[in-house]
Amino acid sequence: MSSSSIAKGYRVICLGQPLMDITIHISDEFLAHMNLEKGGARVIEKSILDDILSKGKKSSASSYTVAPGGSGCNVLKGMAALLDQKKSCALIGKLGKISDPISKIYKDNLHEQGVSVVAKRSTTTETGMVLCLITPDGQRTMRSFLGASVEMTKENLFITHFKQAQIIHIEGYAMYYLNVALETIKMAKKCNTVVAFDCGSFEIVRNFGEQILKMVKNYVDILFCNEDEAASLYPNKSPEEACFQLARYCAVSVVMNGSNGSYVACNINTIKARQHETRTRYLQNRKFDKSTIKPNASFFSNTLNIQLFHCPASPIQKLVDTTGAGDSFTAGFLYGFIEGYPLRKCAYLGSLCGAAVVQIEGANMSQNTWRRLKQKVIKSAL
C-alpha cells in the first residue's frame, strides 16, 4: 500500500488489532474445568483457541456469535456512530491473507458501520480471533489468537494517516508490538494529534506495567484503565487514588470502576507544560466542579495541581454481558472530548454508553442507540 493511496481526513485513528470476536455463553464450572482465570484476557495459540471453542460449544446450550471486534475496533464503531460522519474513523492494523474469508467479512462489516480499515494484508497468516466466554453473571473471559495482527510493522505506517486526525487511540494489545506503537505515537505527535491509550487488561498490565508507565509519561495525553488494571499498576491503592496517581504522568486519566462509576483526573501542570503543542487546544479550558476535589485525602497534594472527580454509573435494568463495556465508555468519552465537552460531560456520556452495552449480548449497539445516548447528553444540564 502506497502512501498516496491512503484516504485523508479521518478525525479519529486507532492503532489496533483487527480481530474477529467469537462470543459464547458458558458456566463457571467450565472455566474452572479449563483452568481459565475468570475476567482475564490472554494471548494463546490458535489450536488452543479452537480446543476451548469446541469444548465450549459442547457444554453450552446457546449458539455462538461472530462479529468484527478488538478493543480499538469497538471504540471506533461507537465513535463513528456518534460522529455520524462517513469516513470519520479508521483502524490501522493488519488483516489476514487474501484467501482468508474472515478478513473480507471483517473489512466489509466495518465499512457498513462507517469505519475504514487501513490495513495491509498478511501473505501467509489468518486474521486474528478473540474468544469471549460469558458466564451467567455477565463477566467475560477473553482468549485471543492474534494472527496476522502481530505482523504489523513500522513500514506499514505513513504519516499521511495522521494529518487531519484529532485523536489517535492506542489499544493495550499494541504493547505486544511496542516498536510499532511508539512509531505511531511519534508520527501522531508530529501532526499535533492527541494521544489516548487504553491499558487493555490486567494481564497486559502485569506483563508490561513498567513500559506502559514510561510510554504514558513521555507520550500519552489521555489514559484509560479499569479498576483491575489500576490495581495491577498500584496494588495497594483504591481506584480513586490510582486515578490521581496516574494523572501525574499524563494530562487526563480515567479509571472505570464498573457499577461504582468512574474517576477522572486532570493534571493542570501537564497541560500548561504542553501549551506550545497545537494538539493541546483539545486539553485547554476543561471545566471541573472544584467541590469534588478532596484536599483532605491522604494522597492529595496541591503542588501537583491535579483535579479529580467521580462520575456515578448509569443505572441498568439487567446485566447481560460486560463485553465492550470499557470500549463503549471510551468511545463516548473521546467523542465528547473532541467535541469540546467539559470532562464531567465526557464521563457522563461514557457512563451512558457503557451501561447501554452491558444490557445486550456482544459489543455491537445499533447506531440509533448511540445517537439516542448522544442526544440525552446534549440535552443534559452538565
VEXDRENBA-759164 format. One record per residue: x, z, y of N, C-alpha, C, CB in turn; residue in three letters. Coordinates in steps of 0.02 Angstrom, whole numbers, plus 32768, in hexadecimal, padded with zeros to 4 digits. Glycine has a CB too. Layout:
XZYXZYXZYXZYALA
...
***
This chain:
802A80007FC5800080008000802C8000803E7FD0803D8000MET
80227FD0806A804A7FCD80A7802A7FF580DD80547F8580BDSER
80528009810F8037803281458004800B816D806E804B8172SER
800A7FC9816F7FDB7FA181967F967F9E81777FF67F5B819FSER
7F927FAF81367F517FAC81137F297FEC81187F5C7F9A80CBSER
7F47802081367F26806181397EF5806281747F5A809A813FILE
7EB8807781667E86807B819B7E9980B081CD7E41808A817EALA
7E8880A4820C7E9780D382427E5780F582597EBA80B0827CLYS
7E5E812A827D7E268149829F7E068183827B7DF4811682A9GLY
7E23819B82447E0781D582227E108214824C7E2981DE81DDTYR
7DDA823C82517DDE827B82767DFA82B2824B7D99828E8290ARG
7DED82AF820A7E0482E381DC7E2782C381A17DC8830F81C4VAL
7E6382DB81937E8A82C3815A7E9782FF812C7ECD82A18170ILE
7E9682F380EB7EA8832880BC7EDC830E808B7E6A83428097CYS
7F12833480847F408327804D7F27834F80127F8B833B8060LEU
7F0E832C7FE17EF0834E7FA87EFA83277F687EA6835A7FB4GLY
7EDD83407F347EE483217EF37EA183047EDF7EFD83547EBFGLN
7E9D82C27ED67E5F82A37EBE7E5482B87E757E6282567EC4PRO
7E2782E77E6B7E1983037E297DCF82FE7E197E31834C7E24LEU
7DBF82E87DDD7D7982E57DC97D6483297DAD7D6F82AD7D94MET
7D2E83457DCA7D1583867DB47CE8837F7D777CEF83A87DEDASP
7CF583A87D457CC983AE7D0A7CAF83F57D087CEF839A7CC7ILE
7C6E83FE7D0F7C5184417D147C26844F7CD67C2684477D54THR
7C32848B7CB97C0C849E7C7D7BFF84E97C807C32848A7C3CILE
7BC484FE7C6B7BB185457C697BC485637C267B65854E7C77HIS
7BE7859C7C287BFE85BD7BEB7BF186087BF17C4A85AE7BDEILE
7BFE862D7BBC7BF486757BBB7C3586997BCA7BD8868C7B78SER
7C3086D97BDC7C6B87027BE57C9187097BA37C5987487C01ASP
7C6C870A7B6C7C8C870F7B2B7CB786D27B1C7C5787177AF4GLU
7CA086977B337CC8865B7B297D0B86607B4E7CA1861C7B40PHE
7D0986787B8D7D4686817BB37D7686AF7B8E7D37869D7BF8LEU
7D5B86E77B757D8587177B517DA286F87B127D5E87567B40ALA
7D7986D37AED7D8F86B37AAF7DC786817ABC7D5486917A8DHIS
7DC3865D7AF57DF5862B7B067E2F86497B2D7DD685F37B2DMET
7E2C868B7B397E6186AE7B5E7E6B86917BA47EA486AB7B36ASN
7E3386867BC77E34866A7C0A7E2486A07C3D7E03862F7C10LEU
7E5086AC7C6C7E4586DF7C9F7E0C86C97CCD7E8586ED7CC8GLU
7DDA86F37CD27D9E86E07CF97DAE86DA7D437D6787147CEELYS
7D9586A57D617D9B869C7DA97DDA86797DBF7D9886DC7DCAGLY
7E07866C7D927E47864E7DA57E4686027DA47E7D86677D78GLY
7E7E85E57DB97E87859D7DB87ECE858F7DA17E79857D7DFEALA
7ED4856A7D6B7F16855E7D4E7F1F85157D3A7F22858C7D12ARG
7F5C84FD7D407F6C84B87D2C7F7E84B67CE27FA7849C7D57VAL
7F5F84887CBD7F6B84827C767F7584397C637F3084A07C4EILE
7F8B842D7C257F9183EA7C0B7F4C83CE7BF97FC083E87BCDGLU
7F47838B7BF87F06836D7BEA7EED837E7BA47F0B83217BF3LYS
7F1B83837B747F0683937B307EE583D77B2C7F4283907B00SER
7EFE84077B547EE0844A7B567E9C84487B787F0F847C7B7AILE
7E9884217BB07E58841A7BD27E2483FB7BA47E6083EE7C12LEU
7E3883C77B7F7E0983A77B507DF283D87B1B7E2A836A7B2FASP
7E1F84047B047E0D84347AD17DDB84687AEC7E4C84587AB7ASP
7DE784827B297DB984B27B477D7584927B537DD684CD7B8AILE
7D7584547B6C7D3684317B797D0F84267B397D4383EE7B9CLEU
7D3284117B057D1184037AC57CF184427AA97D4383E67A92SER
7D1684797AAA7CFB84B87A907CC684D57ABE7D3484EB7A87LYS
7CCE84CA7B007C9D84E27B307C5A84BF7B277CB684D87B76GLY
7C5C847E7B1A7C1E84597B107BF984717AD17C2D840E7B0ALYS
7C1F84837A9F7C00849B7A617BE084E07A6A7C33849E7A29LYS
7BFE85097A967BE5854D7AA07BAF85517AD67C1E857B7AB3SER
7BA6851C7AFD7B78851D7B357B3784FA7B247B9784FC7B73SER
7B0085177B3B7ABE84F97B307AAF84C27B627A87852E7B32ALA
7AD684C07B997AC9848F7BCE7AFC84567BCB7ACB84B17C13SER
7AEA841E7BE97B1783E57BED7B4983F07C267AF083A37BF6SER
7B7D83C87C277BAD83CE7C5D7BA283977C917BF583CB7C41TYR
7BBB83A37CCE7BB583727D037BF9835B7D1A7B8E83907D3FTHR
7BFC831E7D347C3B83007D4B7C3182E67D927C5282C77D1BVAL
7C6082F77DBF7C5B82E07E047CA182E27E247C29830D7E2DALA
7CAE82B67E557CEE82B97E787CF982FD7E987CF282827EADPRO
7D3483197E8F7D42835B7EA97D8A83647EBD7D2F838F7E77GLY
7D9F83A27EB77DDE83B77ED57DCD83DB7F167E0E837A7EE1GLY
7DF2840E7F267DE384377F617DDE840E7FA07E17846D7F69SER
7E1183E57FAD7E1283BC7FEA7DD9838B7FED7E5383977FF0GLY
7DC9836E7FB37D91833F7FAF7D5083627FC27D8B83227F68CYS
7D45839F7FA97D0883C47FB97D0383D280047D0684057F92ASN
7D3B83E580227D3C83F2806A7D2983B280917D82840A8081VAL
7D46837A807D7D39833C80A17CF1832380997D6983068088LEU
7CD4832C805F7C8E831880557C61833E80857C788323800CLYS
7C6F837E808C7C4783A680BB7C52839181037C5783EE80B3GLY
7C90838781167C9F8374815B7C84832F816C7CEA83768168MET
7C868301813D7C6B82BE81497C2082C281567C79828F810EALA
7BFD82ED81317BB582F5813B7BA78316817E7B96831F8103ALA
7BCF834881917BC4836A81D17BD5833E820C7BEE83AA81D4LEU
7C0A831682067C1E82EA823C7BEE82AF82427C6582D08231LEU
7BCE829D82097B9C826782097BB9822782257B5E827C8230ASP
7BF7821982157C1981DC822C7C3B81BA81F17C4D81EC8264GLN
7C32817A81EA7C54815681B57C9F815281C47C36810F81ACLYS
7CC6815681907D0F815181957D2D818581C37D22810B81ADLYS
7D0F81C181C47D2B81F681EE7D5B822281C67CF38222820ASER
7D57822081847D80824C81597DA3822381237D5482828139CYS
7DE0823881127E06821480E07E2E824480B57E3481E08100ALA
7E32823680757E5A825D80467E99823580357E31826D8005LEU
7ED18256803E7F118238802A7F2582567FE77F4982438061ILE
7F2E822C7FB57F4082457F747F51820B7F467F09826F7F56GLY
7F5682177F057F6781E27ED67F3481E17E9D7FAE81EC7EBBLYS
7F1581A77E947EE5819C7E5F7F0781827E207EAE816C7E76LEU
7EE181807DEA7EFA81687DAA7F04811C7DAA7ECD817B7D73GLY
7F1F81057D737F3080BE7D6C7EF180927D717F5380B27D28LYS
7EFC80537D807EC480257D8C7E9580217D517EDF7FDF7D9CILE
7EAF80267D157E8580237CD97E5D80637CCC7EAF80137C9DSER
7E6A80967CF37E4780D67CEB7E0380D27D0E7E7281107D07ASP
7DCB80D27CE97D8980CB7D097D7881057D377D5480C57CD4PRO
7D9381407D2A7D83817B7D537D9A81717D9B7DA381B97D36ILE
7DD2814F7DA57DED81467DE87DBE811C7E137E3281257DE6SER
7D9F80E97DF67D7080C07E1C7D3080E77E2C7D5F80807DF5LYS
7D18810C7DFB7CDC81357E067CE981677E3E7CC7815A7DC6ILE
7D2381867E3C7D3681B77E6E7D3581987EB47D7B81D57E5FTYR
7D5781607EBC7D5E81417EFE7D1B81287F177D9081077EFBLYS
7CF481077EED7CB380EC7F017C8281237F157C9580C17EC9ASP
7C8281597EEF7C5581907EFE7C6481B07F417C5881C57EC7ASN
7CA581BB7F4F7CB781D87F907CA781A97FC97D0181E97F91LEU
7CB181697FBF7CA081387FF37C57813D80067CB180F07FDCHIS
7C2B81477FD47BE4814E7FE27BD5818C800B7BBD81507FA0GLU
7C0181BE80077BF781FC802C7C1E81FE806E7C0B82378001GLN
7C3B81C680817C5C81C180C27CA481D680C27C3781E980F2GLY
7CC381DC80887D0981F080837D3281B780677D1182308058VAL
7D6681A3808C7D93817080747DCA818F804A7DB1814880AFSER
7DE2816B80187E1A81827FEF7E5681567FFE7E0981827FA3VAL
7E86817180207EC3814C80317EF6815D7FFB7EDE815E807AVAL
7EF581377FC57F1C814A7F8A7F3C810E7F6A7EF0816F7F58ALA
7F7981187F547F9A80E67F2C7F9280FA7EE37FE580E07F3ELYS
7F8180CB7EB97F7380DA7E737FB480E47E4B7F4A80A37E54ARG
7FAE810E7E187FE481157DE87FE680D67DBD7FDA81557DBCSER
802080C87DA28026808E7D75801E80A37D2B8069806C7D7FTHR
802180E47D1E802180FA7CD87FF181327CC78066810F7CC5THR
7FDB81597CF87FB981987CEB7F6F81967CFE7FDC81D07D10THR
7F4781BE7CDB7F0081C37CEA7EF381EF7D287EDB81DE7CAEGLU
7EB881E67D457EA382127D7B7E9C825A7D627E5F81F97D99THR
7EAF828A7D8C7EAC82D07D787E6482E97D717ED082FA7DABGLY
7E5D83217D4E7E1B833E7D437E1E838A7D4A7E01832B7CFCMET
7DE683A77D5F7DDF83EF7D647DA484057D397DD684067DAEVAL
7DB184317D0A7D7C844E7CE17D65848F7D017D9484597C97LEU
7D2684917D157D0A84CC7D377CD984EF7D087CE684B77D79CYS
7CEC852A7CF27CC585517CC27C9D85867CE77CF385727C8DLEU
7C5B85827CE47C2F85AE7D0A7C1085E27CDC7BF785857D2EILE
7C1B86227CEC7BFE86597CC57BB9866C7CE27C2D86967CC5THR
7B9186937CBE7B4D86A37CD67B4A86C47D1A7B2C86CF7CA5PRO
7B7F86E57D307B7F87057D727B9086D47DAA7BAF873F7D73ASP
7B9886947D997BA786617DCC7BF186597DDB7B8386727E0AGLY
7C1B86827DBD7C63867D7DC97C8086407DA57C8786BD7DB2GLN
7CB286217DC47CD085E67DA57D1985F27D947CC885A97DD2ARG
7D2C85D77D5A7D7285DA7D437D8985927D3D7D7886017CFFTHR
7DC185817D5D7DD7853C7D627E1585307D387DE4852A7DACMET
7E1584F87D157E5084E07CF27E5A84967D037E4A84EB7CA4ARG
7E9584857D1A7EA184427D377ED7841B7D127EB384497D7FSER
7EC883DD7D047EFA83AB7CF07F0583807D2D7EE283807CB0PHE
7F4083857D4A7F4B83667D8C7F56831A7D887F8783857DADLEU
7F6983007D4E7F6D82B97D457F9782947D797F2A829C7D44GLY
7F7C825C7D917FA182327DC07FAD82547E027F7B81F17DCBALA
7F8682877E127F8B82A67E557FD182C17E647F5882DE7E5BSER
7FF582D87E30803782F57E3C806D82C07E43804983247E04VAL
805A82807E3B808A824A7E45808F82347E8E8077820F7E1AGLU
806882557EB8806C82477F0080B282557F1A803782717F27MET
80CE82277F418111822F7F5C811082257FA8814281FE7F3BTHR
814782387FC8814D822F8010814881E58023818F824C8029LYS
815D81BA7FF6815B817280048114815780098181814C7FCFGLU
80E3817F7FEF809D816A7FF4807C817D8036807681887FBAASN
80A2819E8062808881B680A2809D818780DA80A081FD80B0LEU
8070817E810B8080815781468067817D81838061810F8143PHE
808C817D81B8807881A281F480388186821180B081A08228ILE
8028814882007FE9812982167FAD815281FF7FE480E181FBTHR
7FB5817681C87F7E81A081AF7F6481D081E57F9581C78172HIS
7F9281E8820F7F84822382387F7B821482827FBA82548230PHE
7F7E81D482957F7F81C282DC7F4381DD83027F82817882E3LYS
7F0781D982E57ECB81EE83097EAD822F82EE7E9781B78305GLN
7ECD824C82BD7EAF8287829C7EB282C482C87ED382958259ALA
7E7C82EB82C67E7A832B82E97E93836382BE7E33833A8302GLN
7E86835E827C7E9B8391824D7EB68371820E7E6183C1823CILE
7EEE838C81F57F05837D81B27EFD83BC81887F50836381B1ILE
7ED883B681527ECB83F081277EF483E980E77E7F83F78116HIS
7F1A841E80D67F44841D809A7F25844E80687F8E843180ABILE
7F168436802C7EFA84627FF97F3284857FD37ECE843B7FC9GLU
7F2184BE7FB47F5284E87F947F7984C67F5C7F3285247F79GLY
7F5984997F387F7B84787F017FB5844C7F197F4A844E7EDATYR
7FB8843F7F5A7FF084187F758032843E7F6C7FE584097FBFALA
802F847F7F5E806C84A57F538091848C7F15805D84EF7F4CMET
806E84697EE9808F844E7EAD80B884107EBE805B843D7E78TYR
80AE83F47EF980DB83BE7F1180EA83CD7F5B80BA83767F09TYR
810F84037F64811C841F7FA6813E83EF7FD58144845E7F9FLEU
816D83C67FBB819183977FE681618366800781C683727FBFASN
812D83517FE380FB83237FFF80D28348803480CD83067FC7VAL
80BF83868025809883AD805580BE83B78096808483F28037ALA
80FE83C88091812683D380CD812F839380F5816B83F080BBLEU
8139835B80D3813F831B80F780FE83098119815582E380C5GLU
80C6831780F88084830A8115807C83338155804C831C80E3THR
808E837281528088839E818C80B4838781C5809983E68179ILE
80F1837381B6811F835C81EA8105831D820D8165834E81CCLYS
80E882EF81E680CB82B38204808F82C7823080B5828181CDMET
806682F48216802B8309823C803F832A827E8001833A8212ALA
80728353827D8088837582BA80A4834382ED80BD83AA82A9LYS
80C3830E82D680DB82DA830480A082B98328810482A582DELYS
806682BA8307802A829B83247FFD82D083468002827682EFCYS
8018830D83507FF3834283717FB18353834E7FE5832F83B9ASN
7FB48357830D7F79836582E47F7983AE82CE7F77833782A7THR
7F4083CF82D37F39841482BB7F428415826F7EF4843282CFVAL
7F68844682567F76844C820F7F51848881F37FC384538202VAL
7F26847C81C17F0284B1819E7F1984B481567EB584A781A2ALA
7F1A84F081397F3184F880F47F04852A80D17F7A851080F1PHE
7EF1851880927EC8854480687EF28559802C7E8685208052ASP
7EF7859A801F7F2385B37FEA7F0F859B7FA47F2285FF7FEBCYS
7ED0858D7F987EBC856C7F5A7EA685997F227EF385447F42GLY
7ED085C77F0C7EBE85F77ED77EF2862F7ED67EB985D47E92SER
7EDE86687EBA7F0E86A07EB87F4986907E8B7EEB86DF7EA0PHE
7F3F86637E597F7786507E2E7FA986267E537F5D862B7DF1GLU
7F9285FA7E807FC085D47EAA7FE786037ED77F9985A07ED4ILE
7FC586357EF37FE686657F1F801A868E7EF87FB386947F3FVAL
800986A17EBA803986C57E918079869C7E85801986D87E4EARG
8070865B7E7B80A986307E6B80D0861B7EA9809185F37E47ASN
80AE86147EE380CE85F77F1E80C686227F5D80B285B27F2APHE
80B986627F5480AB868C7F8E80DF868A7FC580A286D27F78GLY
811E868E7FB28154868E7FE48157864B80098197869C7FC2GLU
815086147FE3815185D18002811585C7802F8154859A7FCCGLN
80DB85E1801B809F85DA804380A885FD8087806185F7801EILE
80BF863B808680C8865F80C580FC863D80F280DE86A780B6LEU
8130862280D5816385FE80FC814585C0811C819F85EB80D1LYS
811D859B80F680FE855E811080CC856F814680DC853780D8MET
80A585A3813B807385B8816D809585CC81AE804885F38152VAL
80CA85F381A980ED860A81E5810A85D0820D8125863A81D1LYS
8124859E81EB81468567820D8118852E8224817B854B81E0ASN
80E08525820180BA84E7820D806E84EF821680C684B981D5TYR
8050852181F68007852281EF7FE68541822C7FF3854881B0VAL
7FAF852382427F87853D827A7F4E856882617F6D850482A5ASP
7F2B8551822C7EF0857482127EFB858081C77EAE854C821EILE
7EF585BE81B27EFF85D0816C7EBF85EB814E7F3886048166LEU
7EAC85D281137E7285EA80EE7E87860980AC7E4085B180E3PHE
7E6A8641809A7E72865D80577E36868980487EB486858050CYS
7E2C869880077DF686C77FF67E14870B7FE97DCF86AE7FB8ASN
7DEA873B7FD67E0287807FCF7E3587887F987DC787AE7FC3GLU
7E2F87617F617E5F87667F2A7EA287497F3F7E4487417EECASP
7EA187127F637EE086F47F7A7F0287217FAD7ED386AE7F98GLU
7EDA873F7FD97EF6876E800B7F1587AA7FE87EBF8785803CALA
7EF487C17FB37F0F87FB7F8E7F4F87E97F6A7EDB88157F5CALA
7F5787AB7F567F9587967F367FCE87937F687F8C87517F14SER
7FBE87847FA77FF187837FDC800087C97FF57FDA87578016LEU
7FCC87F37FF97FD3883880127FAD88667FE27FB6883F805CTYR
7FCE887A7FAB7FAD889F7F757F8C88E07F8A7FDD88AD7F3FPRO
7FA589027FBB7F8B89447FCC7F628945800C7FC489747FD2ASN
7F4B890B80217F26890780607EDF88EE80557F4B88DA8091LYS
7EB28903807F7E6D88EC807C7E6988A380957E3E891A80A7SER
7E33887F80867E2C883B80A07E31883980ED7DE9881E808BPRO
7E16886B810D7E19886E81577E618874816E7DEF88A88172GLU
7E8688A281517ECB88AB81667EF6886F81537EE888EB8147GLU
7EE9885281197F0E881681057F0487DD81377EFA87FF80BEALA
7EC587D6814E7EB787A281807EDF87AE81BF7E6B87A18190CYS
7EE287EC81D47F0987FE820F7F5387EF82057F0088488220PHE
7F6D880181CB7FB487F581BD7FC487AB81BA7FC98817817BGLN
7F988784819C7FA4873C81977FA4871A81DB7F6F871C816BLEU
7F7D8736820A7F7C871A824E7FBF872382727F44873B8276ALA
7FEA874C8257802D8751827480558711826A8053878D8255ARG
804086E88239806686AC82278049866C8244806A86A681DDTYR
800A866D825A7FEB862F82707FBC863D82AA7FC4860D8236CYS
7F98860A82C07F6B861382F97F29863382E47F5D85CF831AALA
7F0C861C82AD7ECC863582957ED18641824A7E92860482A5VAL
7EBD867C82337EBA868B81EC7E72869D81D97EEA86C481D9SER
7E5E8687819E7E1A869481867E1F86AF813E7DEE86538189VAL
7E0086E881327DFC870480EE7DB2870680DB7E1D874B80EAVAL
7DA086DF80A97D5B86DD80907D538713805B7D4986978073MET
7D1F873B80627D17877680377CD3877680147D1E87B58060ASN
7CBE873B7FFE7C8187347FD67C4487517FF87C8B87557F95GLY
7C1E87797FD47BE087967FEE7BED87C880267BB987B67FB7SER
7C2C87DB80307C3D880980667C4F87E480A77C7888348051ASN
7C4587A280A97C51877C80E67C98876480EB7C4087A68122GLY
7CB0875C81277CF4874381337D12876581707CF486F7813CSER
7D54876381737D79877C81AD7D9F874281CD7DAA87B58199TYR
7DA08741820E7DC3870D82347DEF873082687D9286DB8256VAL
7E2F871C826A7E5D8738829B7E8086FF82C17E9287668279ALA
7E8D870B83007EAE86D9832A7EEA86F9834D7E7C86BC835FCYS
7F2386D883487F6186F183667F6A86D083AA7F9E86E48338ASN
7F5A86F483DF7F5E86D884227FA686C684357F4187098455ILE
7FD686EE841E801C86E1842D8033869F840F804887198414ASN
801D869183D1802F865283B18013861683D7801686508368THR
7FD5861C83ED7FB685E684137FDC85DA84547F6C85F58421ILE
7FED861084778013860984B5805785E984A9801B864D84D7LYS
807685FB847280B985E0846280B68595845380D786058427ALA
807B857D844080748536842D8050850E8463804F853083EBARG
804D8528849F8027850584D4804584C184E6802585318511GLN
808584B984D780A4847884E7808F844284B680F0847F84E8HIS
80708456847E805C8426844B801484108459806384448405GLU
800B83CE845B7FCA83B2846D7F9283CC843F7FCC8367846ATHR
7FA283D683FE7F6D83E783CF7F4D842A83DE7F8983E78389ARG
7F6F845584057F52849784137F17849484437F8684C5842ETHR
7F05845984597EC7845484817E8C846A84577EBD840C849BARG
7E92846584147E5D847C83E87E6184C883DB7E5F845683A5TYR
7E9984E683EF7EA3852E83E37E94855884207EEA853A83CBLEU
7E938539845A7E8C855F84987E43856F84A77EAA853884D2GLN
7E3985A284D07DF785B584EB7DC585C784B47DDC857D8514ASN
7DDD85E5847D7DAF85FC84497D938640845E7DD285FF8404ARG
7D53864A84557D328687846C7D2D86BB84357CEC86768487LYS
7D3C86FA84467D34873284187D0A876784387D79874E8404PHE
7CE7878D840F7CC487C884257CF58802841E7C8287D483FDASP
7D10881A84567D44884D84537D2D888E84337D5E885A8497LYS
7CEC889984317CD388D784127CDF88D883C77C8988DF8421SER
7CEE889E83AA7CF9889B83627D4188AC83517CE788578347THR
7D6E88AF83817DB388C183747DB8890B83667DE188AD83AFILE
7DE1891F83377DE4896583237E28898383357DD8896B82D7LYS
7E31899983737E7289B283887E8689F383667E7389BC83D2PRO
7E578A1683467E688A5583247E7C8A4B82DB7E2D8A848328ASN
7E768A0D82C37E8A8A00827E7ED58A0982777E7589BA8268ALA
7EEA8A20823C7F318A3182327F5F89F482387F3B8A5081EFSER
7F4289B8822C7F6C897C822F7F6B895982737F56894C81F9PHE
7F42897382A27F3A895082E27F75895D83107EF989678303PHE
7F8A892883337FC1892E83637FB38902839F8005891C8343SER
7FAD892183DA7FA088FA84167FD888C984267F9589298451ASN
801588DA8412804F88B08423804B886C8400809088D28410THR
8028886883C88022882983A47FEE87FB83C480108836835CLEU
7FC0881783EB7F8D87F0840E7F6487C683DD7FAE87C28443ASN
7F4C87E783A97F2287C783777EDB87E1837D7F3E87D3832FILE
7EAC87B383807E6587C483837E4687B7833E7E40879C83BAGLN
7E1B87E583277DFF87DF82E47DB587F182E67E24880D82B2LEU
7D8C87CC82C07D4587DE82BA7D2D87D182737D1B87B782ECPHE
7CF487EE82637CD487E682227C9587BB822A7CC3882A8202HIS
7C8C878C81FC7C4F876481FA7C29877681BA7C5F871781FDCYS
7BEB878F81C07BC587A181847BB6876481597B8387C38198PRO
7BAE876F81187B9B873980EB7B52872680F87BA4874E80A2ALA
7B4386E680F27AFE86D080F97AD886E180B97AFB86838107SER
7A9986F580BF7A73870A80847A6486CF80557A32872B8099PRO
7A5E86DE80157A4B86AB7FE47A1086C67FBB7A8786997FB6ILE
79EB86987F9C79B386AC7F7279C986B67F2A797C86777F75GLN
79F486897F107A0C868F7ECB7A5186707EC579DA866E7E9BLYS
7A7F86967EA97AC2867C7E9C7AC186527E5D7AF686B67E96LEU
7AD586127E637AD585E47E2B7B1B85D57E147AB085A47E3DVAL
7B4785C47E447B8A85AA7E327BB785B07E707B85855F7E1AASP
7BEE85D47E6A7C1A85DD7EA47C4B85A47EB07C41861D7E9CTHR
7C47856F7E867C7385367E8F7C6A85187ED57C6585007E5ATHR
7CA185107EF97C9F84F07F3A7C8C851D7F737C7084B77F39GLY
7C83855E7F667C6E858C7F9C7CA2858E7FD37C6185D27F7FALA
7CE185997FC07D16859B7FF27D21855980157D5785B17FD2GLY
7D1C85227FF07D2584E0800D7CED84D1803F7D2684AA7FD6ASP
7CB084E4802F7C7784D8805C7C7E8502809B7C3584E88039SER
7C94854180937CA1856B80CD7CD6854980FA7CB985B280B8PHE
7D0B853180DB7D41851181017D2884D481267D7B84FF80D3THR
7CFF84AC81057CE3846F81257CBB848281627CB8844880F3ALA
7C9084B4815C7C6884C981957C9284E581CD7C3584FD8180GLY
7CC3850E81BC7CEE852C81EF7D1684F682147D1E855F81CEPHE
7D3484C881EF7D5E8495820F7D35846482387D87846F81DALEU
7CF8845582217CCD842B824A7CC0844C828D7C8A841C8225TYR
7CAC848B828B7CA084AF82CA7CDE84B282F57C8884F582BBGLY
7D1784B882D57D5684BD82F97D65847E83217D8F84CB82CAPHE
7D61844483017D72840683267D3B83F383577D7E83CD82F5ILE
7CFF8410834E7CC98404837E7CCC843583B97C858409835CGLU
7CFC846383B87D06849083F07CDC84D083EE7CF9846D842EGLY
7CC084E183B37C99851E83AF7CC5855C83B87C758522836ATYR
7CAA859283D47CCE85D283D17CDA85E583887CA6860A83F6PRO
7D0E860B837B7D1F861B83357CE7864083117D5E86458334LEU
7CC2866983337C8B868C83137C56865A82FA7C6A86BF8343ARG
7C4B862683217C1A85F3830D7C3685C982D37C0985C68348LYS
7C7785BC82D37C978598829C7C8D85BF825B7CE3858E82A9CYS
7C988601825E7C91862B82237C48862E820C7CAB86728231ALA
7C19862F823C7BD28631822B7BBE85F282057BA88639826ATYR
7BD485B8821D7BC5857A81F97BE6857A81B57BDB853D8222LEU
7C24859181B17C45859681707C1E85C281407C8B85B18179GLY
7C0685FA81597BDF862881307B9F860881177BCE86678158SER
7B7C85E481427B3E85C2812D7B4C858E80F77B1E85A0816ALEU
7B82856881007B94853480CF7BA88552808C7BCD850980EACYS
7BD08588808E7BE385A980507BA885C6802B7C1585DF805FGLY
7B7885E380517B3D860180327B1085CB80137B16862A8065ALA
7B0C859280337AE0855D801A7AFA853F7FD97AD98525804FALA
7B3C85367FD47B5785147F997B5585407F5B7B9E84FE7FA6VAL
7B5785827F627B5585AD7F267B0F85B27F087B6F85F37F37VAL
7ADE85957F297A9A85967F0F7A8885567EEB7A6A85A27F48GLN
7AB9852A7EE27AAF84ED7EBA7AE684E97E867AAF84AE7EE8ILE
7ADE84BD7E567B1284B37E247B4484807E3D7AF4849D7DE0GLU
7B8484907E3A7BB884637E527BC4846A7E9D7BA5841B7E42GLY
7BEF843E7EB77C0484447EFD7BE8840D7F287C4E84457F01ALA
7BB583E97F107B9D83AE7F337B5983BB7F537B9983727F04ASN
7B5983D47F917B1B83DA7FB67B0783967FD37B22840F7FEFMET
7AC6838E7FDE7AAE83507FFC7AC3834D80457A62834A7FF5SER
7AC98310805F7ADB830980A67AA5832780D37AE582BE80B8GLN
7A66832480BD7A31834280E67A3A838D80EB79EC833280C8ASN
7A5283AD80B57A5E83F580B77A94840680E97A72840F8071THR
7ACB83E080E87B0183EB81187AE783E581607B3A83BA810CTRP
7AC083B2816C7AA783A681B07A7683DD81C67A84836181B4ARG
7A4E83F581977A20842C81A77A46846B81BB79F2843A816AARG
7A7C847A81977AA584B481A77AC584AD81EC7ADA84BF8171LEU
7ADC847081FA7AFA8464823C7AC8847082737B16841C8240LYS
7A8B8457826B7A588460829E7A4784AA82A87A198439828CGLN
7A4984D082727A3B851782787A6F853A82A37A3985388232LYS
7AAE8526829C7AE3854482C47ADF852C830C7B28853382A7VAL
7AD084ED83167ACB84D2835A7A9584F883827ABA84878358ILE
7A5F850B83607A27852D83807A328578838779E78520835ALYS
7A67859283677A7385DA836A7A8D85EF83AE7AA485F08333SER
7A8A863083BB7A9F864A83FC7AE9865B83FE7A768687840EALA
7B0D864F83C87B54866183C67B7D863683F57B70865A837FLEU
***
